[in-house]
Each structure stands twice: as C-alpha cells, then as structure tokens.
Amino acid sequence: MQQETYLQSLAKQMASVDLKIAAAQQRLDNGTMTEKVSAAGELSLLKTKHQELAERAGQAAKHHADDWSQLHSEFQRDCDALADAIDRWITKHATSK
C-alpha cells in the first residue's frame, strides 16, 4: 500500500475509533453514579491509548518512516486492539444498566 493511501486508511480507522470513544463517553455521561465510578477509569485508559496511537502515527508520517509495511502492521494491530477494547467497554457497561 502506498504511503499516502495507507495514511488515509489509518485516518479513517482512527476516526472510527473517535466515534466509538464519543459513544462510550456519552454512555458514561448518562450513567448512574456507580457506573460512572467503575467505568470512568477504564475509559480514561482507552482514551490515553488512542492519543498515544494518534501521536505515533503523526510522528511516523512527519518523519516519512522508511518501513511503512512494518508500521502498517503495527498500527493496524494497535488500532484494531483499541477498537475491540472500546467495544468490550461499551458491551460491559451496556449490560450493567
């Protein structure tokens, strides 16, 4: 995959994760106090992971990383893992209502 195409694909994946985080935050905002206490820390960690991934991707693009295929695999894996973790968080806290 060409660098520009890969970066566009990664940006779309990150945007999808952004939407999931927003949905998770809305669920947290509308939850009970007990739910908020138990879920807030978990969501904060997911947001931190998202920010770290976005920063790594930005640095790689900024420095015109030489090995895009290795980075592609790494970013893909990390982005998928983050999306899955957010989905698990939503499912876990959706069933607690």
C-alpha positions as CSV (number, residue, x, y, z in Angstrom):
1,M,0.0,0.0,0.0
2,Q,1.4,3.4,-0.9
3,Q,2.3,5.8,2.0
4,E,-0.5,8.3,1.2
5,T,-3.1,5.6,0.8
6,Y,-2.1,4.0,4.0
7,L,-2.2,7.3,5.9
8,Q,-5.7,7.9,4.6
9,S,-6.8,4.4,5.6
10,L,-5.3,4.9,9.1
11,A,-7.0,8.3,9.4
12,K,-10.4,6.6,8.6
13,Q,-9.7,3.9,11.2
14,M,-8.8,6.5,13.8
15,A,-11.9,8.4,13.0
16,S,-13.9,5.3,13.6
17,V,-12.3,4.8,17.0
18,D,-13.0,8.5,17.7
19,L,-16.7,7.8,17.2
20,K,-16.6,4.8,19.4
21,I,-14.9,6.8,22.2
22,A,-17.6,9.5,21.8
23,A,-20.3,6.9,22.1
24,A,-18.6,5.4,25.2
25,Q,-18.3,8.9,26.8
26,Q,-22.0,9.6,26.1
27,R,-22.9,6.3,27.8
28,L,-20.7,7.2,30.7
29,D,-22.2,10.7,31.0
30,N,-25.7,9.3,31.1
31,G,-24.9,6.5,33.5
32,T,-25.6,6.2,37.2
33,M,-23.0,7.4,39.7
34,T,-21.9,3.8,40.4
35,E,-21.5,3.2,36.7
36,K,-19.5,6.4,36.3
37,V,-17.1,5.5,39.1
38,S,-16.4,2.0,37.8
39,A,-16.3,2.9,34.1
40,A,-14.5,6.3,34.1
41,G,-11.1,4.9,34.8
42,E,-11.3,2.3,32.1
43,L,-12.5,4.8,29.6
44,S,-9.7,7.2,30.5
45,L,-7.1,4.5,29.8
46,L,-8.7,3.8,26.4
47,K,-8.6,7.5,25.6
48,T,-4.9,7.6,26.5
49,K,-4.1,4.6,24.3
50,H,-6.0,6.3,21.5
51,Q,-4.0,9.5,21.9
52,E,-0.7,7.6,22.0
53,L,-1.6,5.8,18.8
54,A,-2.5,9.0,17.1
55,E,0.7,10.7,18.2
56,R,2.8,7.7,17.0
57,A,1.0,7.8,13.6
58,G,1.6,11.5,13.3
59,Q,5.3,11.2,14.1
60,A,5.7,8.4,11.6
61,A,4.1,10.5,8.9
62,K,6.1,13.6,9.9
63,H,9.4,11.7,9.7
64,H,8.5,9.9,6.5
65,A,9.0,6.5,8.0
66,D,11.1,4.2,5.8
67,D,9.4,0.9,6.7
68,W,5.7,1.5,6.1
69,S,4.8,-2.1,5.8
70,Q,6.1,-2.8,9.3
71,L,4.4,0.3,10.6
72,H,1.2,-0.5,8.8
73,S,1.1,-3.9,10.5
74,E,1.9,-2.4,13.9
75,F,-0.6,0.5,13.6
76,Q,-3.3,-1.8,12.2
77,R,-2.9,-4.2,15.1
78,D,-2.9,-1.4,17.7
79,C,-5.9,0.3,16.1
80,D,-7.9,-2.9,15.9
81,A,-7.0,-3.8,19.5
82,L,-8.1,-0.3,20.7
83,A,-11.4,-0.6,18.7
84,D,-12.0,-4.0,20.2
85,A,-11.3,-2.8,23.8
86,I,-13.7,0.1,23.3
87,D,-16.4,-2.3,22.0
88,R,-15.8,-4.6,25.1
89,W,-16.1,-1.5,27.3
90,I,-19.4,-0.5,25.7
91,T,-20.8,-4.0,25.9
92,K,-19.7,-4.4,29.6
93,H,-21.2,-1.2,30.6
94,A,-24.3,-1.6,28.5
95,T,-25.2,-4.7,30.4
96,S,-24.7,-3.1,33.7
97,K,-27.8,-0.8,33.3
